Amino acid sequence: MKPIKTTYNWRFGAIAADLPEITRQDGGSLLLYIQTKEIRKLHDQIKDKVNVVKGLEKAFYGATEFSIQDINGYILTFAEDE
């Protein structure tokens, strides 16, 4: 099994504009950035079963990604370098 690559983004303000669900009013926040393959297939498989907070889109740095909020309120961002 390959390790999951995670990325810490120190520009909280920039991310918060796109994902207001990560506010820090109730303590800390956690963002997980998960690189995957076949992102469009994954998105299609789960989009109607989860809370999608940011739809499938191509980011300025080249990754195609989308974000969901899990049942504990954490934001999970799935990405693929296409």
C-alpha positions in Angstrom: 0.0 0.0 0.0 1.3 3.4 -1.0 1.4 6.1 1.7 -1.1 8.9 1.4 0.5 12.2 0.4 -0.7 15.1 2.5 -0.1 18.8 2.1 -0.2 21.5 4.7 -1.3 24.9 3.3 -0.3 27.8 5.5 -2.6 30.2 3.6 -5.6 29.5 5.7 -7.4 32.6 4.6 -7.2 31.6 0.9 -8.6 28.1 1.6 -11.3 29.4 3.9 -12.7 31.6 1.1 -13.2 28.4 -1.0 -14.2 26.1 2.0 -16.0 28.1 4.7 -16.6 24.8 6.5 -13.1 24.9 7.9 -13.7 27.8 10.2 -11.8 27.7 13.5 -14.6 28.8 15.8 -14.9 25.5 17.6 -11.1 24.8 18.1 -8.8 23.5 15.5 -9.5 22.3 12.0 -8.2 19.4 9.9 -7.9 19.2 6.2 -6.8 16.1 4.4 -5.5 16.3 0.9 -5.7 12.8 -0.7 -4.1 12.1 -4.0 -5.9 9.4 -6.1 -6.3 8.0 -9.5 -9.4 8.1 -11.7 -10.8 11.1 -9.8 -13.7 11.6 -12.1 -14.9 8.0 -11.5 -14.4 8.4 -7.7 -16.4 11.6 -7.8 -19.2 10.0 -9.7 -19.4 7.1 -7.3 -19.7 9.1 -4.1 -21.2 12.5 -5.0 -24.8 11.5 -4.2 -23.7 9.7 -0.9 -21.7 12.4 0.8 -21.8 16.2 1.4 -19.8 17.6 -1.5 -18.6 21.1 -0.4 -16.5 21.9 -3.4 -17.3 20.4 -6.8 -14.9 18.7 -9.2 -12.7 21.4 -10.8 -9.2 22.0 -12.2 -7.1 24.0 -9.8 -4.7 26.7 -10.9 -1.7 24.4 -10.1 -3.0 21.7 -12.4 -4.7 19.2 -10.1 -8.3 18.1 -10.6 -9.9 18.0 -7.2 -13.1 18.0 -5.1 -13.8 18.3 -1.4 -16.3 16.6 0.8 -17.3 16.9 4.5 -17.2 13.7 6.4 -19.7 12.7 9.1 -17.4 14.2 11.8 -17.2 17.6 10.0 -13.7 17.2 8.6 -12.9 18.3 5.1 -11.4 15.7 2.7 -10.0 16.9 -0.6 -9.4 14.3 -3.3 -7.0 15.3 -6.1 -5.3 13.9 -9.1 -2.5 15.4 -11.2 -3.9 15.2 -14.7 
